[in-house]
Each structure stands twice: as C-alpha cells, then as structure tokens.
Amino acid sequence: MAEAAAAAAAGAAVHVLAVRVYYEDTDAAGIVYHANYLRFAERARTEMMRAHGIESSRLMRGEGLNFAVVHCAVDFLRPARLDDALAVETRIVEVGFASLRAEQRVLRAGVLLARIVLRLAVIDNAGRAVRLPAAIRAMLINLSQSQEK
C-alpha cells in the first residue's frame, strides 16, 4: 500500500487501489459475482482513508466513530473476470457535517466496468448519527476540493 501513501502525499485527486480477481470472487462462469464489487469498493475506501491518516480501528477505539453506508447505487456496465487486474478509483464528492458522499469506479485497463455512488453516515458505537470531528471533516473537504481541480 506504499503506492496509496505516495499518491496521498503527492496530493493525488483520486485514490486508486489495485485489485486482482481471484477464483473466490467469481461465479461458476468465472465472472465476478455482483456483491464482490462492493467488497472491492469497501477495501478501496478503507485504503483511501488510511492513506490520509484515518484508520478505521483507531477511529473506532479513539473517537468511538464508524462510517456506515446508508445509500448505495451501482451501475454494472461490463463484467470483470477471473485473473483480471482491476483498478478501483475512489473520490469524495461531498462532505457534510455528519455524512459524506463518494463515487467509486472499477476499471480494467482503463475500461469502466462498474460505477458505485454512495452516502456514508458517521455513527457512534451505539449506532447514532454524530458529527465528524472537525479535523477529519477539514481533511475530507480538502480532499474533495483537490479532486475537483
């Protein structure tokens, strides 16, 4: 994941995570099972946050906060297949006081396979909606603005 950290340090507009399709990701025809695109996207969002200093375990332990998906829309455009090398792009589109909106794209050799748009709520350990800490919100806003350039 050194690539992700380097991209973050360089101010990269879009975070990219490389993913290989394994047998366990596919159905009997060797095509990625639809739910696995969400798994790839979750990993990519986690690594994007980690690249910017926000680790899920530390956020849960230290701040008592979690991100929960409250809305997700997926457009499946082309199938990914066994052994494909994929790139999952993640960008923050909007940052609110207690939520954020992200867009993720799954590509193979530059060809768009799936597009995922989601809203994440910030919740406490009891599952109640709470505000983002100011420092994290500022970082996410900065990240979303750098992606617009």
Secondary structure, DSSP 8 states (H G I E B T S, - for coil): -HHHHHHHHTT-SSEEEEEE--GGGB-TTSBB-HHHHHHHHHHHHHHHHHHTT--HHHIIIII-EEEEEEEEEEEE-S--BTT-EEEEEEEEEEE-SSEEEEEEEEEETTEEEEEEEEEEEEEETTS-B----HHHHHHHHHHHHHHH-
